[in-house]
Amino acid sequence: MKLPIVQSYAGFAMALAIAFMTVHTKATTTDLINEQQKANAQALMEKALKSDLAYEIVESLTTEIGPRLAGSEAEKRARDWGVKLGKELGFDRVSVEEFTMPYWVRGELKVALSAPYAQELYATALGGSGASTNNIDAPIVYFRNLDEIAYVKSGDLAGKVAFIDGDLMVPSQTGAGYGPSNQKRRVGWQHAERGGALALMIRSVGSNSQRFPHTGMMSALEDKWASIPVVALSNPDADQLRRLYKLGEPLKVSIASTAQWKGDVSSGNVILDLIGSERPEEIVLIAGHLDSWDEATGALDDGAGIGITVAAAKLIAELPTRPKRTIRVVMFGAEEVGLLGAFAYAKKHADNLHNHVLATESDFGARTIWRLVSNVNPDANATIDAIGKILEPLGIVRGGSDVPGGGPDIIPMARAGVPTIRLEQNGMDYFDYHHTPDDTLDKIIPEELKQNVAAYAVTAYLAADATADFRPEAKTRSEED
């Protein structure tokens, strides 16, 4: 099946007019979305496609705050920035919910091939990496993939540095290759430490062929983190090591790392509410995450998500009447280091998650949205389908109705039963920049960002004003409720 990709917006105005005329002829849509709601949705779409607010928000965050490592002073300044922004934009309720987290810092890193042909290697420490107690200069043991190193036994790698290679990620619209490729980043260190390795190098988890290594968090093992340096080589540097290995000469590498844990610090989630007009206790939650990795300004991951969701909610606030339910924007903290803000939110609101009727997150860059998927009460699928019809002029198709998730920070809520939707973006080039120093503002295409805002504004508004109840076992409300 060939997946649709929205490429151009020159014909948006005409497409909107044609699509809305078409929608008026659809009985199912007319039954579930009334004329006023459709008019409001059209107004939101048209305003979003002309608004620069989302881009201005991303520009402000990435320029005035810059990189925002979880737990850092910069992340705290980002929370203050988020509170100020929410108040300036007129949200009804602005708050911060703090939580405690362990703080890891990258420190300095130097990686170089020392034999047979001395040369610098471009690398980055992975989140949770340990330091080198002494500068390491040791032989390399080459593993073609994660499966090979899984067989090492205690002592097999003593006095050596392990290198897990693998294939370059193949770009795809859905980013489907990320999960399998990411396993070596997550758990490779556990095999290396079991074998007694002095350090571990892996091929970056990314699809680019530039010398920008991809960082990212490792997974703890029973609350234990790596005690050895664990680094990712850029893809061209990994290619270089592969070529050298094939020459058959012994390889040696020197590694010096000062990465370390710094104890517990505070992080937090910033919450912006537009209070519903009839059922304010019921919440439609849209989100992005405020933190980024420290080597870039995090425009795509996830400044864009912050800009998209805040701008969408602001447009809804400007409608003549508020939707029935509360729309909540959450700027999650400490996403990159283990969804810590998401778990803190789910724990704090555990007694009220039954009132979270729908949740979604924008955390896949800033390219166009092409598909709407959901996981809601089956009785409410027709309403999601109707919302999908409204979104069609934006180039968005209706996907599966049993797709769990909603976005990384939505996972803890989804596990607790909160219904989810996902506005899936085109990820063809996302993993060229993901977790690299190249994740910067110039990668955002303003017109594509506007399409995201339009989709989020329409979806959040219609969900918040719907008579349907998306929660499991819920009954659809009557118009009189």
DOFISE-702851 format. One line per field, with one value per residue (C-alpha): residue number from 1; residue in three letters; z, y, x. Coordinates in Angstrom, 2 decimals. Last residue first. Example, Ala and Ser with C-alpha at 12.3 -4.5 7.8 and 13.67 -1.06 7.14 Angstrom:
2
nr c(2 / 1)
rest c(ser / ala)
up c(7.14 / 7.80)
north c(-1.06 / -4.50)
east c(13.67 / 12.30)
This chain:
481
nr c(481 / 480 / 479 / 478 / 477 / 476 / 475 / 474 / 473 / 472 / 471 / 470 / 469 / 468 / 467 / 466 / 465 / 464 / 463 / 462 / 461 / 460 / 459 / 458 / 457 / 456 / 455 / 454 / 453 / 452 / 451 / 450 / 449 / 448 / 447 / 446 / 445 / 444 / 443 / 442 / 441 / 440 / 439 / 438 / 437 / 436 / 435 / 434 / 433 / 432 / 431 / 430 / 429 / 428 / 427 / 426 / 425 / 424 / 423 / 422 / 421 / 420 / 419 / 418 / 417 / 416 / 415 / 414 / 413 / 412 / 411 / 410 / 409 / 408 / 407 / 406 / 405 / 404 / 403 / 402 / 401 / 400 / 399 / 398 / 397 / 396 / 395 / 394 / 393 / 392 / 391 / 390 / 389 / 388 / 387 / 386 / 385 / 384 / 383 / 382 / 381 / 380 / 379 / 378 / 377 / 376 / 375 / 374 / 373 / 372 / 371 / 370 / 369 / 368 / 367 / 366 / 365 / 364 / 363 / 362 / 361 / 360 / 359 / 358 / 357 / 356 / 355 / 354 / 353 / 352 / 351 / 350 / 349 / 348 / 347 / 346 / 345 / 344 / 343 / 342 / 341 / 340 / 339 / 338 / 337 / 336 / 335 / 334 / 333 / 332 / 331 / 330 / 329 / 328 / 327 / 326 / 325 / 324 / 323 / 322 / 321 / 320 / 319 / 318 / 317 / 316 / 315 / 314 / 313 / 312 / 311 / 310 / 309 / 308 / 307 / 306 / 305 / 304 / 303 / 302 / 301 / 300 / 299 / 298 / 297 / 296 / 295 / 294 / 293 / 292 / 291 / 290 / 289 / 288 / 287 / 286 / 285 / 284 / 283 / 282 / 281 / 280 / 279 / 278 / 277 / 276 / 275 / 274 / 273 / 272 / 271 / 270 / 269 / 268 / 267 / 266 / 265 / 264 / 263 / 262 / 261 / 260 / 259 / 258 / 257 / 256 / 255 / 254 / 253 / 252 / 251 / 250 / 249 / 248 / 247 / 246 / 245 / 244 / 243 / 242 / 241 / 240 / 239 / 238 / 237 / 236 / 235 / 234 / 233 / 232 / 231 / 230 / 229 / 228 / 227 / 226 / 225 / 224 / 223 / 222 / 221 / 220 / 219 / 218 / 217 / 216 / 215 / 214 / 213 / 212 / 211 / 210 / 209 / 208 / 207 / 206 / 205 / 204 / 203 / 202 / 201 / 200 / 199 / 198 / 197 / 196 / 195 / 194 / 193 / 192 / 191 / 190 / 189 / 188 / 187 / 186 / 185 / 184 / 183 / 182 / 181 / 180 / 179 / 178 / 177 / 176 / 175 / 174 / 173 / 172 / 171 / 170 / 169 / 168 / 167 / 166 / 165 / 164 / 163 / 162 / 161 / 160 / 159 / 158 / 157 / 156 / 155 / 154 / 153 / 152 / 151 / 150 / 149 / 148 / 147 / 146 / 145 / 144 / 143 / 142 / 141 / 140 / 139 / 138 / 137 / 136 / 135 / 134 / 133 / 132 / 131 / 130 / 129 / 128 / 127 / 126 / 125 / 124 / 123 / 122 / 121 / 120 / 119 / 118 / 117 / 116 / 115 / 114 / 113 / 112 / 111 / 110 / 109 / 108 / 107 / 106 / 105 / 104 / 103 / 102 / 101 / 100 / 99 / 98 / 97 / 96 / 95 / 94 / 93 / 92 / 91 / 90 / 89 / 88 / 87 / 86 / 85 / 84 / 83 / 82 / 81 / 80 / 79 / 78 / 77 / 76 / 75 / 74 / 73 / 72 / 71 / 70 / 69 / 68 / 67 / 66 / 65 / 64 / 63 / 62 / 61 / 60 / 59 / 58 / 57 / 56 / 55 / 54 / 53 / 52 / 51 / 50 / 49 / 48 / 47 / 46 / 45 / 44 / 43 / 42 / 41 / 40 / 39 / 38 / 37 / 36 / 35 / 34 / 33 / 32 / 31 / 30 / 29 / 28 / 27 / 26 / 25 / 24 / 23 / 22 / 21 / 20 / 19 / 18 / 17 / 16 / 15 / 14 / 13 / 12 / 11 / 10 / 9 / 8 / 7 / 6 / 5 / 4 / 3 / 2 / 1)
rest c(asp / glu / glu / ser / arg / thr / lys / ala / glu / pro / arg / phe / asp / ala / thr / ala / asp / ala / ala / leu / tyr / ala / thr / val / ala / tyr / ala / ala / val / asn / gln / lys / leu / glu / glu / pro / ile / ile / lys / asp / leu / thr / asp / asp / pro / thr / his / his / tyr / asp / phe / tyr / asp / met / gly / asn / gln / glu / leu / arg / ile / thr / pro / val / gly / ala / arg / ala / met / pro / ile / ile / asp / pro / gly / gly / gly / pro / val / asp / ser / gly / gly / arg / val / ile / gly / leu / pro / glu / leu / ile / lys / gly / ile / ala / asp / ile / thr / ala / asn / ala / asp / pro / asn / val / asn / ser / val / leu / arg / trp / ile / thr / arg / ala / gly / phe / asp / ser / glu / thr / ala / leu / val / his / asn / his / leu / asn / asp / ala / his / lys / lys / ala / tyr / ala / phe / ala / gly / leu / leu / gly / val / glu / glu / ala / gly / phe / met / val / val / arg / ile / thr / arg / lys / pro / arg / thr / pro / leu / glu / ala / ile / leu / lys / ala / ala / ala / val / thr / ile / gly / ile / gly / ala / gly / asp / asp / leu / ala / gly / thr / ala / glu / asp / trp / ser / asp / leu / his / gly / ala / ile / leu / val / ile / glu / glu / pro / arg / glu / ser / gly / ile / leu / asp / leu / ile / val / asn / gly / ser / ser / val / asp / gly / lys / trp / gln / ala / thr / ser / ala / ile / ser / val / lys / leu / pro / glu / gly / leu / lys / tyr / leu / arg / arg / leu / gln / asp / ala / asp / pro / asn / ser / leu / ala / val / val / pro / ile / ser / ala / trp / lys / asp / glu / leu / ala / ser / met / met / gly / thr / his / pro / phe / arg / gln / ser / asn / ser / gly / val / ser / arg / ile / met / leu / ala / leu / ala / gly / gly / arg / glu / ala / his / gln / trp / gly / val / arg / arg / lys / gln / asn / ser / pro / gly / tyr / gly / ala / gly / thr / gln / ser / pro / val / met / leu / asp / gly / asp / ile / phe / ala / val / lys / gly / ala / leu / asp / gly / ser / lys / val / tyr / ala / ile / glu / asp / leu / asn / arg / phe / tyr / val / ile / pro / ala / asp / ile / asn / asn / thr / ser / ala / gly / ser / gly / gly / leu / ala / thr / ala / tyr / leu / glu / gln / ala / tyr / pro / ala / ser / leu / ala / val / lys / leu / glu / gly / arg / val / trp / tyr / pro / met / thr / phe / glu / glu / val / ser / val / arg / asp / phe / gly / leu / glu / lys / gly / leu / lys / val / gly / trp / asp / arg / ala / arg / lys / glu / ala / glu / ser / gly / ala / leu / arg / pro / gly / ile / glu / thr / thr / leu / ser / glu / val / ile / glu / tyr / ala / leu / asp / ser / lys / leu / ala / lys / glu / met / leu / ala / gln / ala / asn / ala / lys / gln / gln / glu / asn / ile / leu / asp / thr / thr / thr / ala / lys / thr / his / val / thr / met / phe / ala / ile / ala / leu / ala / met / ala / phe / gly / ala / tyr / ser / gln / val / ile / pro / leu / lys / met)
up c(29.05 / 26.59 / 23.44 / 24.58 / 25.91 / 24.44 / 27.12 / 28.53 / 28.68 / 27.95 / 27.59 / 24.35 / 25.42 / 22.43 / 22.72 / 21.22 / 22.23 / 23.59 / 20.76 / 18.16 / 19.65 / 20.12 / 16.57 / 14.88 / 16.78 / 16.38 / 12.63 / 12.04 / 14.18 / 12.22 / 8.91 / 10.27 / 10.97 / 7.33 / 6.20 / 8.58 / 7.38 / 10.44 / 9.86 / 10.29 / 13.96 / 14.94 / 15.47 / 13.87 / 17.18 / 17.02 / 19.00 / 15.91 / 12.88 / 10.08 / 12.11 / 11.21 / 7.46 / 6.31 / 9.50 / 8.04 / 11.06 / 12.78 / 14.54 / 17.35 / 19.39 / 22.88 / 25.46 / 29.09 / 30.47 / 33.00 / 30.40 / 28.21 / 30.98 / 31.30 / 27.47 / 26.84 / 27.18 / 24.24 / 21.87 / 21.61 / 22.20 / 21.16 / 17.58 / 17.58 / 15.29 / 12.47 / 10.01 / 8.74 / 6.12 / 6.48 / 3.45 / 5.22 / 3.26 / 4.98 / 8.53 / 8.69 / 7.54 / 10.28 / 12.86 / 11.58 / 11.91 / 15.47 / 16.13 / 14.57 / 16.77 / 19.90 / 20.53 / 20.11 / 23.25 / 22.12 / 20.53 / 17.63 / 14.40 / 12.27 / 9.29 / 7.18 / 9.52 / 7.80 / 9.02 / 12.37 / 14.47 / 15.98 / 19.43 / 19.23 / 22.04 / 22.45 / 25.15 / 25.36 / 28.11 / 31.04 / 33.76 / 34.65 / 35.12 / 38.22 / 41.06 / 39.27 / 38.68 / 40.61 / 39.40 / 35.75 / 35.87 / 37.48 / 34.89 / 32.09 / 33.64 / 33.93 / 30.34 / 30.57 / 30.08 / 27.01 / 28.58 / 31.49 / 31.63 / 29.95 / 28.53 / 29.09 / 27.24 / 28.76 / 26.95 / 29.35 / 28.02 / 26.62 / 24.00 / 24.66 / 22.72 / 20.31 / 19.36 / 20.49 / 23.08 / 20.30 / 18.51 / 21.72 / 22.10 / 18.65 / 19.28 / 22.52 / 20.88 / 17.81 / 19.54 / 22.26 / 19.75 / 17.56 / 20.46 / 20.83 / 19.40 / 16.16 / 17.54 / 20.16 / 20.61 / 20.11 / 22.11 / 25.46 / 24.63 / 24.87 / 27.62 / 27.14 / 25.95 / 23.86 / 24.83 / 24.14 / 26.86 / 26.50 / 30.08 / 31.77 / 34.98 / 32.98 / 31.68 / 30.47 / 29.43 / 29.54 / 31.15 / 28.85 / 30.90 / 30.68 / 32.61 / 32.92 / 34.01 / 36.36 / 37.13 / 40.46 / 41.25 / 42.53 / 42.32 / 39.82 / 37.67 / 35.51 / 32.05 / 32.16 / 29.14 / 27.60 / 24.93 / 22.96 / 20.29 / 19.00 / 15.89 / 14.91 / 11.13 / 9.03 / 6.38 / 7.06 / 10.49 / 8.86 / 6.59 / 9.53 / 11.56 / 8.72 / 8.36 / 12.08 / 11.54 / 8.67 / 10.89 / 13.77 / 16.67 / 19.76 / 23.17 / 26.33 / 28.94 / 31.71 / 34.95 / 33.04 / 35.10 / 37.80 / 38.78 / 37.98 / 34.60 / 33.43 / 29.83 / 27.76 / 26.84 / 23.53 / 21.49 / 17.71 / 16.16 / 13.58 / 10.96 / 8.13 / 6.63 / 8.23 / 9.08 / 12.83 / 15.76 / 15.92 / 15.51 / 18.94 / 21.12 / 24.47 / 27.16 / 29.36 / 28.55 / 31.30 / 29.31 / 31.53 / 31.06 / 27.27 / 27.46 / 29.67 / 27.55 / 24.52 / 26.31 / 25.16 / 22.41 / 20.87 / 21.09 / 19.14 / 15.72 / 16.32 / 17.56 / 15.03 / 11.86 / 11.83 / 11.53 / 10.03 / 6.79 / 6.42 / 6.31 / 6.47 / 9.58 / 8.78 / 9.51 / 12.54 / 14.36 / 18.01 / 19.12 / 22.29 / 23.94 / 25.48 / 28.77 / 29.67 / 26.80 / 27.30 / 31.09 / 31.82 / 28.74 / 25.39 / 23.55 / 23.47 / 21.61 / 18.41 / 18.63 / 19.04 / 15.62 / 13.59 / 16.69 / 16.58 / 19.52 / 19.69 / 21.39 / 24.18 / 25.02 / 27.83 / 29.73 / 33.39 / 35.41 / 32.12 / 32.88 / 32.92 / 30.39 / 31.57 / 28.42 / 25.58 / 25.11 / 21.66 / 18.91 / 15.97 / 15.64 / 15.46 / 13.51 / 14.08 / 11.52 / 12.98 / 15.71 / 17.93 / 16.71 / 18.58 / 21.02 / 23.26 / 25.51 / 27.97 / 30.48 / 29.50 / 32.63 / 34.46 / 36.99 / 38.97 / 39.17 / 41.63 / 40.62 / 40.13 / 38.93 / 37.39 / 36.89 / 34.50 / 34.60 / 32.32 / 29.48 / 28.36 / 25.89 / 28.19 / 31.09 / 29.13 / 27.78 / 31.24 / 32.57 / 29.62 / 30.01 / 33.70 / 32.70 / 30.09 / 32.72 / 34.77 / 31.74 / 31.35 / 34.99 / 34.19 / 35.27 / 31.74 / 29.26 / 27.72 / 24.77 / 23.81 / 26.22 / 24.32 / 20.86 / 20.98 / 23.06 / 21.21 / 17.76 / 18.75 / 20.00 / 16.92 / 14.69 / 16.53 / 16.37 / 12.64 / 11.82 / 8.30 / 8.11 / 11.71 / 10.94 / 8.09 / 10.09 / 13.17 / 11.11 / 9.41 / 12.75 / 14.09 / 11.10 / 11.54 / 15.22 / 14.38 / 11.80 / 14.10 / 14.23 / 14.87 / 12.62 / 9.94 / 9.80 / 9.38 / 6.77 / 4.53 / 2.28 / 4.50 / 4.40 / 0.64 / 0.92 / 3.60 / 1.36 / -1.59 / 0.47 / 2.25 / -0.97 / -2.55 / 0.35 / 0.58 / -3.06 / -2.61 / 0.39 / -1.08 / -0.21 / 1.83 / 1.84 / 1.13 / 1.91 / -0.96 / 0.00)
north c(15.75 / 17.09 / 16.23 / 12.61 / 11.11 / 7.99 / 5.36 / 4.57 / 1.00 / 2.26 / 6.04 / 7.89 / 9.43 / 10.77 / 14.09 / 15.84 / 19.31 / 18.27 / 15.81 / 18.41 / 21.04 / 18.71 / 17.36 / 20.74 / 22.42 / 19.47 / 19.21 / 22.95 / 23.11 / 20.28 / 21.99 / 25.14 / 23.22 / 22.15 / 25.76 / 26.74 / 24.06 / 23.16 / 21.97 / 25.53 / 25.40 / 22.85 / 19.11 / 18.88 / 18.25 / 14.79 / 13.13 / 12.76 / 14.60 / 12.02 / 10.04 / 12.49 / 12.31 / 10.09 / 10.59 / 11.96 / 12.76 / 10.61 / 12.35 / 9.86 / 9.12 / 7.74 / 6.48 / 6.51 / 2.97 / 3.03 / 1.73 / 4.64 / 7.07 / 5.62 / 5.58 / 9.17 / 10.53 / 8.41 / 9.21 / 8.20 / 4.56 / 1.86 / 1.36 / -0.20 / 2.20 / 1.99 / 4.80 / 7.64 / 9.72 / 13.21 / 15.40 / 18.58 / 18.44 / 15.08 / 16.44 / 16.88 / 13.28 / 12.11 / 13.90 / 11.85 / 8.64 / 9.63 / 10.09 / 6.72 / 5.11 / 6.23 / 2.97 / 1.16 / 2.91 / 4.44 / 3.48 / 5.81 / 6.47 / 9.63 / 9.68 / 12.11 / 14.81 / 16.99 / 17.31 / 18.92 / 16.31 / 13.11 / 14.14 / 15.57 / 13.88 / 12.53 / 12.02 / 11.41 / 11.22 / 12.04 / 11.92 / 8.31 / 9.56 / 11.43 / 9.20 / 8.47 / 12.17 / 12.33 / 8.90 / 9.53 / 12.90 / 11.47 / 8.67 / 11.21 / 13.47 / 10.57 / 9.41 / 7.71 / 10.20 / 11.95 / 12.72 / 14.71 / 17.32 / 17.18 / 20.33 / 19.44 / 21.22 / 20.57 / 21.11 / 21.11 / 19.70 / 21.50 / 23.49 / 27.23 / 29.68 / 32.51 / 30.72 / 32.40 / 29.74 / 27.14 / 29.10 / 29.19 / 25.43 / 24.82 / 27.23 / 25.45 / 22.02 / 22.84 / 24.95 / 22.39 / 19.55 / 21.53 / 22.14 / 18.38 / 16.90 / 18.88 / 22.14 / 20.39 / 23.06 / 20.57 / 18.74 / 18.83 / 16.52 / 18.06 / 18.87 / 20.45 / 17.50 / 17.80 / 17.38 / 17.30 / 16.25 / 16.23 / 16.51 / 15.99 / 17.98 / 21.06 / 19.41 / 22.33 / 25.24 / 23.49 / 25.14 / 25.92 / 24.55 / 24.93 / 22.46 / 22.63 / 19.34 / 19.29 / 18.59 / 18.67 / 17.17 / 13.87 / 13.00 / 14.10 / 11.00 / 11.01 / 11.30 / 12.09 / 10.01 / 9.13 / 6.44 / 5.08 / 2.47 / -0.51 / -2.59 / -5.77 / -6.09 / -8.09 / -5.51 / -6.26 / -4.65 / -1.45 / -1.32 / -1.86 / 0.81 / 3.30 / 2.48 / 3.14 / 6.48 / 7.29 / 6.32 / 8.53 / 6.49 / 5.94 / 5.73 / 3.64 / 4.35 / 1.73 / 1.59 / 1.25 / 1.82 / -0.35 / 0.07 / -3.61 / -3.16 / 0.44 / 1.19 / 3.50 / 7.02 / 8.67 / 10.12 / 10.11 / 10.84 / 13.63 / 12.73 / 12.76 / 9.61 / 9.95 / 7.17 / 6.97 / 4.72 / 5.38 / 2.37 / 1.17 / 1.53 / -0.22 / 0.21 / -1.71 / -4.97 / -7.58 / -9.89 / -9.06 / -5.40 / -5.72 / -7.69 / -5.06 / -2.24 / -3.47 / -2.98 / 0.29 / 1.39 / -2.09 / -2.21 / 1.01 / -0.57 / -2.76 / 0.17 / 2.72 / 0.77 / 1.66 / 5.40 / 5.67 / 7.41 / 5.33 / 5.90 / 2.70 / 2.71 / 2.05 / -1.57 / -3.12 / -2.55 / -3.38 / -2.51 / -4.00 / -2.54 / -5.01 / -5.73 / -8.49 / -9.19 / -12.93 / -12.55 / -13.50 / -14.97 / -13.41 / -14.78 / -11.53 / -9.94 / -11.70 / -10.84 / -7.14 / -6.93 / -7.50 / -7.68 / -6.45 / -6.77 / -3.69 / -3.78 / -1.29 / 2.23 / 3.50 / 6.67 / 5.85 / 5.70 / 5.96 / 7.37 / 5.70 / 6.12 / 6.82 / 8.73 / 7.67 / 9.41 / 10.87 / 9.87 / 11.20 / 9.08 / 10.65 / 8.85 / 6.60 / 3.83 / 0.38 / 1.31 / 4.29 / 4.89 / 7.90 / 8.71 / 11.79 / 12.64 / 15.43 / 15.57 / 14.01 / 14.81 / 12.58 / 13.85 / 11.46 / 12.73 / 14.46 / 15.76 / 19.17 / 19.95 / 23.42 / 25.42 / 27.64 / 27.92 / 29.88 / 30.20 / 33.80 / 33.65 / 35.70 / 33.37 / 30.26 / 31.84 / 32.87 / 29.37 / 27.83 / 30.16 / 29.28 / 25.62 / 26.29 / 28.02 / 24.84 / 22.81 / 25.14 / 24.61 / 20.94 / 18.07 / 16.93 / 18.58 / 21.70 / 22.94 / 26.53 / 28.72 / 32.00 / 30.57 / 27.11 / 28.18 / 31.46 / 29.89 / 27.06 / 29.56 / 31.77 / 28.72 / 27.81 / 31.38 / 31.92 / 31.67 / 31.49 / 27.74 / 27.83 / 30.47 / 28.43 / 25.23 / 26.84 / 28.53 / 25.23 / 23.49 / 26.26 / 25.91 / 22.15 / 22.54 / 24.95 / 22.58 / 19.58 / 16.81 / 13.33 / 13.31 / 15.50 / 13.23 / 10.11 / 11.72 / 12.96 / 15.74 / 18.53 / 16.88 / 17.36 / 21.10 / 21.12 / 19.29 / 21.60 / 24.74 / 23.33 / 22.05 / 25.48 / 27.13 / 24.36 / 24.41 / 25.83 / 23.59 / 21.11 / 17.76 / 15.82 / 12.22 / 9.39 / 5.84 / 3.37 / 0.00)
east c(-26.58 / -29.19 / -27.21 / -27.21 / -24.04 / -22.47 / -22.08 / -18.67 / -17.38 / -13.87 / -13.63 / -14.30 / -17.59 / -19.49 / -21.34 / -18.35 / -17.17 / -13.76 / -13.20 / -14.21 / -11.90 / -8.91 / -9.20 / -9.68 / -6.85 / -4.51 / -5.06 / -4.71 / -1.59 / -0.02 / -0.83 / 0.81 / 4.03 / 4.06 / 3.89 / 6.70 / 9.16 / 11.24 / 14.81 / 16.14 / 15.17 / 17.81 / 18.15 / 21.62 / 23.42 / 21.83 / 19.01 / 16.80 / 18.21 / 18.31 / 15.79 / 13.03 / 13.70 / 10.83 / 8.82 / 5.60 / 3.49 / 0.88 / -1.99 / -2.41 / -5.52 / -5.82 / -8.30 / -7.06 / -7.03 / -4.20 / -1.75 / -2.85 / -1.93 / 1.58 / 1.98 / 0.87 / 4.40 / 5.56 / 2.68 / -0.98 / -0.15 / -2.57 / -3.85 / -7.33 / -9.19 / -6.68 / -6.04 / -8.18 / -6.38 / -4.94 / -4.23 / -5.37 / -8.63 / -9.32 / -9.38 / -13.17 / -13.58 / -11.23 / -13.35 / -16.29 / -14.26 / -13.35 / -17.07 / -17.88 / -15.24 / -17.07 / -18.96 / -15.64 / -14.33 / -11.06 / -7.75 / -7.06 / -5.21 / -5.22 / -2.85 / -0.83 / 0.43 / 2.98 / 6.57 / 7.32 / 9.06 / 7.70 / 6.53 / 3.01 / 1.12 / -2.42 / -5.03 / -8.78 / -11.43 / -9.19 / -11.85 / -11.01 / -7.45 / -8.60 / -7.44 / -4.18 / -3.49 / -0.22 / 0.88 / 0.01 / 1.77 / 4.92 / 5.01 / 4.78 / 7.38 / 9.81 / 9.32 / 12.75 / 15.57 / 14.20 / 10.84 / 12.26 / 9.50 / 6.11 / 4.56 / 0.92 / -1.88 / -5.30 / -8.58 / -11.50 / -14.77 / -17.80 / -15.93 / -15.66 / -17.79 / -16.89 / -13.64 / -10.41 / -9.61 / -9.60 / -6.87 / -4.81 / -5.21 / -3.75 / -0.87 / 0.01 / -0.18 / 1.88 / 4.54 / 5.20 / 5.32 / 7.70 / 10.05 / 10.25 / 12.32 / 12.09 / 13.49 / 15.61 / 18.28 / 21.08 / 23.77 / 21.97 / 19.08 / 15.66 / 13.18 / 9.76 / 7.75 / 4.61 / 0.99 / -2.73 / -5.16 / -8.95 / -10.18 / -13.55 / -13.97 / -14.96 / -18.13 / -20.25 / -18.00 / -14.65 / -11.64 / -8.72 / -5.83 / -2.04 / 0.11 / 3.90 / 5.46 / 8.43 / 12.07 / 13.83 / 17.23 / 18.61 / 22.29 / 24.93 / 25.35 / 28.46 / 29.99 / 33.74 / 34.77 / 38.15 / 38.23 / 41.20 / 40.60 / 42.57 / 41.95 / 43.80 / 44.27 / 41.81 / 41.00 / 37.32 / 37.66 / 38.92 / 35.89 / 33.52 / 35.31 / 34.89 / 31.21 / 30.77 / 32.48 / 30.12 / 27.14 / 28.22 / 29.54 / 27.42 / 29.07 / 28.90 / 31.58 / 31.51 / 29.48 / 26.22 / 23.10 / 21.52 / 17.86 / 17.18 / 18.88 / 18.57 / 17.70 / 19.89 / 18.93 / 19.68 / 22.56 / 22.83 / 26.24 / 26.46 / 29.07 / 26.53 / 25.02 / 21.61 / 19.16 / 19.62 / 20.46 / 24.18 / 26.48 / 27.52 / 30.62 / 31.00 / 33.65 / 36.09 / 34.33 / 33.83 / 31.54 / 28.58 / 29.41 / 29.18 / 25.92 / 24.29 / 25.71 / 23.80 / 20.47 / 18.94 / 21.28 / 21.37 / 17.57 / 17.12 / 17.47 / 14.39 / 12.27 / 13.51 / 12.76 / 9.05 / 9.65 / 6.15 / 7.07 / 10.18 / 13.92 / 16.02 / 18.18 / 21.84 / 22.66 / 24.28 / 27.57 / 28.06 / 31.61 / 33.07 / 36.17 / 38.62 / 40.39 / 37.94 / 35.53 / 34.95 / 35.20 / 31.60 / 29.99 / 29.16 / 26.10 / 24.09 / 27.00 / 25.98 / 22.27 / 23.06 / 24.65 / 27.81 / 29.96 / 33.56 / 35.94 / 38.16 / 41.55 / 42.29 / 43.34 / 41.13 / 41.92 / 41.51 / 38.30 / 36.42 / 32.99 / 29.58 / 26.84 / 23.29 / 22.38 / 24.64 / 27.97 / 28.56 / 30.95 / 32.94 / 36.08 / 39.53 / 42.24 / 45.26 / 45.63 / 46.38 / 45.75 / 44.82 / 41.27 / 39.97 / 37.18 / 37.18 / 34.25 / 33.60 / 30.75 / 27.46 / 25.47 / 22.97 / 20.43 / 18.24 / 14.63 / 12.33 / 8.90 / 7.33 / 3.82 / 3.75 / 0.57 / -1.36 / -5.16 / -7.43 / -4.93 / -4.53 / -1.65 / 0.59 / -0.16 / 0.72 / 3.90 / 5.08 / 4.48 / 6.31 / 9.30 / 9.53 / 9.48 / 12.18 / 14.30 / 14.06 / 15.15 / 18.13 / 19.10 / 19.36 / 17.14 / 16.36 / 18.72 / 17.21 / 19.29 / 18.39 / 16.41 / 15.97 / 16.62 / 15.05 / 12.06 / 11.46 / 11.76 / 9.45 / 6.86 / 7.21 / 6.74 / 3.55 / 2.24 / 2.76 / -0.95 / -2.38 / -3.02 / -4.22 / -6.83 / -8.33 / -8.40 / -9.89 / -12.61 / -13.44 / -13.68 / -15.92 / -18.23 / -18.28 / -19.11 / -21.89 / -23.36 / -23.37 / -20.80 / -22.19 / -25.27 / -23.70 / -20.65 / -22.75 / -25.00 / -22.20 / -23.47 / -22.14 / -18.71 / -18.55 / -19.15 / -16.47 / -14.08 / -14.59 / -14.03 / -11.01 / -9.48 / -9.82 / -8.00 / -5.39 / -4.33 / -0.83 / -0.25 / 2.19 / 3.74 / 1.19 / 2.34 / -0.08 / 1.03 / 1.39 / 0.00)
